[in-house]
Amino acid sequence: MPSRPPGVAVVRVDVPAGAEAELAADALWQAGAVAVEERGSPGGGVLLVAGVAPGDDVERLLAAVAPR
């Protein structure tokens, strides 16, 4: 896994593949993510990894995917 620049926070969330993954990724973008990566997850789901800009509030991303 590549290292991230200092001050950049990431959120990781496991979701089912398909529409739920798309909805979760959209929620992360709308919450202010500067990047969202989709990775395969054990069990056939999707691991979303989203980052925020240095100094930005990661809590918005967490709140966006909390129901998932």
Secondary structure, 3 states (H helix, E strand, C coil): CCCCCCCCCEEEEEECCCHHHHHHHHHHHHCCCCEEEEEECCCCCEEEEEECCCCCCCHHHHHHHCCC
